[in-house]
Each structure stands twice: as C-alpha cells, then as structure tokens.
Amino acid sequence: MSNLPANILEAIGHPGWWGSWFPRPDEWAAWHAFLAAVFALPMDEKQLATYRECTGRTEPPTAPAREVWAPTGRRGGKTRIAATVAGYLAVFVDWRRYLAPGERATIMLLAADRKQARVAMRYVRSLFVDHPGLRKLIENETQESIELKNRVVIEVATASYKTTRGYAIAAVIADEVAFWSVDEGSANPAAEIIAALRPAMATMKGALLMAVSSPYSRRGPLWDNYRRHYGRDGDPILVWQAPSKVMNPTIPQEVIDEAMEADPAAAAAEYLAQFRTDVESFVSREVVDAATVAGRHELPRVAGVGYIGFCDPSGGSNDSMTLAVAHSERATGRVVLDVVREVRPPFSPDDVVRDFAELLLSYGVKTIYGDRYGGEWPRERFRAHGVDYIVAGKVKSDLYRDLLPLLNSGRVELLDLPRLANQLCALERRTARGGKDSIDHPPNGRDDLVNSAAGAIVMTGVGYVAVTAPVVVMGGPVVGSVPFGAVGAAEDAAVVAACGIPADGVSEALMPYERGNGYYG
C-alpha cells in the first residue's frame, strides 16, 4: 500500500482510506480534537478550545497519551471512534520489533460481556472488510477475531483479569468501563482487570489503554482516573469528559430535554457525562465480611428450631431461581442464614420447585414467602408439593433496606458463599426525584441470590423487637399477641406459648404471621 496517511486524522479524512466512514467532518469536529489530543497532533484554534473545554487543561499535549479515560455521553460516537483507533493502531503502527518469535501483538476489544464487545468489533471489521486495500491484510477471520498478516490480531475479550493475561498487548479498548463490577470482592473487579492489563502493555512502546464509557457512580476506575488526572497539564493519562451534544451535535435537543424531565440524575449521566451523586454503595465489604462465618456453607436442621424460607422464582430462561432458609437464635437475637440454593438458567421451573419444596420440608418449613413473580404459578406449584407460598408484603428494595441495620448491628450470620457476598456488596442505593431511596443491583448486575437471603433474614429478624400485634387463629377471636414478625414455621412453639393456644389445637394449616395484616392463620 502506498500513500499511507501520516496520522489518524488523515486516515479518517482521506476518501481513499476511511473518509467515507466519516462523511460529514463538521459532525465529527469534537472527535477530531479528541484524536489530536490522544496522539499529540497539532490543533487549530477551534480544536484547542474543544480540548480545553473537555479536559480542563490549558496546554496542548506534547506527547501521545499512554492512557485515555473518556467519560462521555451516550450516542456521542465513542465506540465508533474507539474502534477506529483500534484499526489505526493495528495497521499503521509496526509492532513487530517488540514481539518474540511466534508472538502476535493484540488489539483487545474489552467489555463487560462478549455481546457488547462485538459492537466495537463490527465497526473494526467494516474498516478492513469494506476497504479494498486493507481487506488483503486479513489472514484469518472469526466472529470474535481478525488476524492480520503483519502479526497483529484484533480480538474480543470479556472483562476478566484472568483472560487478559499472557498477551503482548498493543492497545486495549475498554468499552463502558463504568458498568464493570467495581466491588473488590467480586470475581472480576474492574480495578484488577485494569491492573492486569498494564504489565502486558509495558514492553510495547506506544501501547494505548483507551477506556470509553458513559459515567455512572463515583467509584471504580473511571471515577478514580477522572478524580486523579482530569485537568492536569502534561499528564500522560488523558481524561476527556464531554456531553453527548458536544461530541455529536446531531442528537436532537428534545431527546435530551425529555430525558432530563423524566429523570434528571440519570439523564445528567447519560447525556451530560456527569458522574451520578444519587448512587452510592449500599453496604461495605467490611460489614459483609464481619457477618460471614468463615468456612460455613450450610447448616443442618436443628430439632425444636423454627425456620423461615424465602424464594425468588424465575421462569427458567433468563434469571436464576433462588431459595434461602434462616432462623433466629432466641438467646442472642441473631439471625442465622442456614441454607441457600441457586439454580441458573436454563432449567425446568417445575423441577426446581419440586427440589426446593423437598428442601423446605426437610427443615420443617411448610410455608414460605416470595415475590409476586408469575402470579398464581409459584403458589400453585409449591402447593402441589405440600408447601404454601405467600407473597411477601415487601418489595425487594424494602427487604434490602431492612437488612442493613441487622447487618450493621452484627445481628446476622451469613454463609461463606462468595457469590452471595459479591451480590450483596454490589447493591446500590439510588435516590429518586422525590427523595425516596431505592436499592437494587447495578446495571448488568444480578441480585437473585441476595434477594432470597435478604427475604429470609428480614422475615426472621424483624420479629425480635418490642412491638406486638394481635393474633387470630383460623378466623376466630383475638387470642393473644406476638412480637412483630416473630412467627417462623407454623408449628413454632413460641407463638403457641405467647398466645396461650393449646399445643394440640395448632393446625398444620396455620401460616406464618404476615406483617401487613396482623393475622396468624
């Protein structure tokens, strides 16, 4: 190939190269300034003004960036530009001098999952397949990789600190990094993934780490790098923060206005590239670790103890179906999580209900709580196996809220299950426009396991307070009172004693006390 472009701006501006991919230069003007900053190219006055606005710096860079962290708004074109950077570095930089015999330089397209990473790969593939000259460079091609004849491979990878090791990395495009897991105890915390990438780039002079993402909460690598490096002249780590409209002036303003009207906090992050102030961690890793009994994975049934079960049902296609059983230590008031079960999709819901019912009955639990999923289906299927299913009076956000004081006060004993702990630590507290908090898993996260655990713990733990409520048996008169939520299994002797009910008069049909109505039965 002759007449190679001198730099990336020439590559995307020349009709013989990638000019047709960017047909209206004025719409990409802000990205031209971005690329000039990344590669330390000369800037005109307009580009310099954009650079100063988006970086908080005053002086233009004198050397290419080693890392780029770009919290930018949605639909601004960031993935397309990042893919173009990947293609440029794959073709127009000679990495062979840094490679050992048989080794290839890797341009890694990294995202939370392969589905998202393939979005960038589609852009990259077009840069090669749809260009007559560059098409000839392709040596081998699969759905997730393109091997070039110049000993460079562009490939998709998921955000894992294990799968990113062992490469000679020339560039990494970390897409939507704000939505990777940020909990230090998770299987793949974002900070560890980034840390694992840097040594693989150390021997490749000119290697580039580019993280592009809409911003989210004020934690994780995107926020940390923004906080440490934004606005620092001469820093080899460049931070570029820009709203959608700055990077893509074609976005209709009414789209942004409608989003701001519907949810200002979310829209400020999505379109204005502002880190959210209404999202914070729900519980600290230290609190969860303190509540976890090391080495305890499950407890057997103890005679004379009343247990409470909670189920988070699922249809078997997308979400896990989970179950948890807990009890209270009456002497200490501590709530103990005894057993949890998770069945991941795909599965037969009827088979899982049968297995869960068998487990519940082995703990003497003939009635469980659960959410409203599936209407009558969970009730009918559990009832067919000898277990009554009651819709909990609380949504999961309220269960999480009530779980927190139990955890913080040291009144909970959790099982030593990393998946449970990780889901719990990943929960986020969000503040709505009206000031009401909601607690839920982060975007792309899961909370199936912790939902059942929280339900079982809260339904067990809320009872051991001084508040009492009337108890009615089988539709009859008020016969006594019992602490709020203190009822466990139907045969709970404590309820019988508290209400003065003859032991032989307790029917197996009695159901756990429902906090919402004050009835037992």
Secondary structure, DSSP 8 states (H G I E B T S, - for coil): --S--SSHHHHHH-TTTTGGGS--GGGGHHHHHHHHHHTT----HHHHHHHHHHH--SS--SS--SEEEEEB-TTSSHHHHHHHHHHHHHHHS--GGG--TT--EEEEEEESSHHHHHHHHHHHHHHHHTSHHHHTTEEEE-SSEEEETTSEEEEEEES-TTTTTT-EEEEEEEETGGGS---TTSSS-HHHHHHHHHHHHTTSTT-EEEEEE---SS-SHHHHHHHHHTT-TT-SEEE--B-HHHH-TTS-HHHHHHHHHH-HHHHHHHTT----SSEEESS-HHHHHHHB-TT-------TT---EEEEE---SSSS-EEEEEEEEETTTTEEEEEEEEEE-SS--HHHHHHHHHHHHHHTT--EEEE-STTTTHHHHHHHHTT-EEEE-SS-HHHHHHHHHHHHHTT-EEB---HHHHHHHHH-EEEE-TTS-EEEE--TT---HHHHHHHHHHHHHHTTSSS-EEEEESTT--EEEEEETT---STT-HHHHHHHT--GGG--TT----BTTTTB--
